[in-house]
Each structure stands twice: as structure tokens, then as C-alpha cells.
Amino acid sequence: MTGHVTAPVAALADELPSWATLLRAPNPGPMTLDGTNTWLLRAPGRAGAVVVDPGPADEAHLARIAGHGPIAAVLVTHGHPDHTDGSRRLADLLGGVPVRAVDPAHTIGAEPLAVSTDPTGNRSTLELAGLSIEPLATPGHTADSVCLLVEHAGERAVLTGDTILGRGTTVVAHPDGNLADYLASLTRLAAYRGVTALPGHGPALADCGAAADYYLAHRRARLDQVRAAVAAGDRTAAEVVARVYADVDRSLWWAAEWSVRAQLEYLGLPTGESGGPEARLDQP
């Protein structure tokens, strides 16, 4: 969900890390921007690669990924369908390569992904494709969201999934998503000053920390707007959306309701569930 913020929230990266290749899926839309970013990671001179977020079950896209083999592993930043619908087919195309996610439901042929939860404590690090990959627990957009801190030869980047996008802001997908968790995750990511952000949608950003700062300020401003809407008499998420997101295309209000419910929950107020059918994040 991009809301009314449609421009990049930090300076764009001048170039990608030497070990990263972007394979964008052909699923553009209001929720996916230009399409889902599938990232191919491989240290220079290494044969095997790591795929992050297979994307949709688009046969041409998956064949393109497989064409960059050999692939050692597939990692998933979170379980939304625009990132995972192609996982099983890709694993088959690659001859049973394991797919690892935090959620066992999105893990294939391997143990779920272990994550680093405390920046000052024990770290969970993978050594794959000549790279050091540390999965960081960053719940909020979804309960299972992770970011991947990747390093090789002093060159670092954070693959942010949908926690930070390359353009606009993201939805907190209540009730699975949680705003308190999301604010804590953004605070954690704000520590990565000057580190490139490789997002799940949109262009790469030059500074993960700066983008996280922007997101934090944006969320706090939204909370103030929601407080004001409730004080003005709005009692349901739909009513709050109509006031706070009045400048957003109405076709996206269903997604804005998710974030508003998360904001109401964070403020200790009734979430005003509308009872409507659940929508997919990648729906048109």
C-alpha cells in the first residue's frame, strides 16, 4: 500500500552491489508498484546463487530465474502471495532446491529460517554463494517479515522485502501485521546508516537508515491523524480511512483499512472491523 506517498523516500542507489542482480516480475499494480523484485545474489566468481522472493507463479519469470542457475537456496522475506506463489514451481524447476522462510507454511524441503532477534545478542548467519547473510527479525508488515543483511568484501546491503519499499510506504496488514512491531522493526533498520536498501518493490535506495527514519515519521504523523479523526467522531476503520486517506484512490481504501485497524489497535481503540471479504495484497 503506497498511500499518497508515491516518490522514493530516500535517495536512489547509484548502483547495485556487485553481487546483486534484479529480476523484476511482470506483476505491476497499485500494490506491487513496478512488480515484485526477485533478487539473485552471488559473490563474484562463485557458481551457486541465492534467490530472494520467487514472486508470482508466472512461468516465464520463474524460467528466467532458473536460467541463472545453479541456485543453492531460495529465501523468502514474508509470505504474501506476490512474493511466494511461485516458490513451489521454482523449487521444482531447480530440482528440489530448498525454500526457506520464517513461516513453515512457506518453507519447502528445509527447516524454517532462523532469524537474529536481538542486535546485541546471538546472530543467526548463513554462508551461501560466497556471501554472509543475516536474517533480521522485522515483523510488522506481517508477523513473518524478515530483512536480510548481506555482506561480501566490505560491501553491505539490506534486502527489506515489504518492510521498506523503494517508492512510497507500505501497509501494515492487520490483523497479521502489528504496528508496535513495525515501529520497532523500523527503529532497528534505522541503525543501518549509509547501507543500500534492496526492497521487495520499487528501486534500490542508497540509505536504509534514512528510509527507515522517513517511515517512522510518516507512521507517527498518521497516528496523529487517526487520533484527530476519532476525536472528530469517526468510529469505524472505514470512517477513519474516508477522512485520513481522502486523497488516496478509493480503489486502495480496502488496504488502507488494514493499516487503520493496526493504528486503532496500537492506540487501544476498537478496530472497527468492517466484516468485508479479505483481499489479497496483489489484487488489482
Helices and strands as residue ranges (DSSP letters): E 20-24, E 37-41, E 49-52, H 59-66, E 71-75, H 81-84, H 87-93, E 99-100, G 104-106, E 126-128, E 131-137, E 146-152, E 155-161, H 179-189, E 196-199, H 208-231, H 237-244, G 250-252, H 253-266
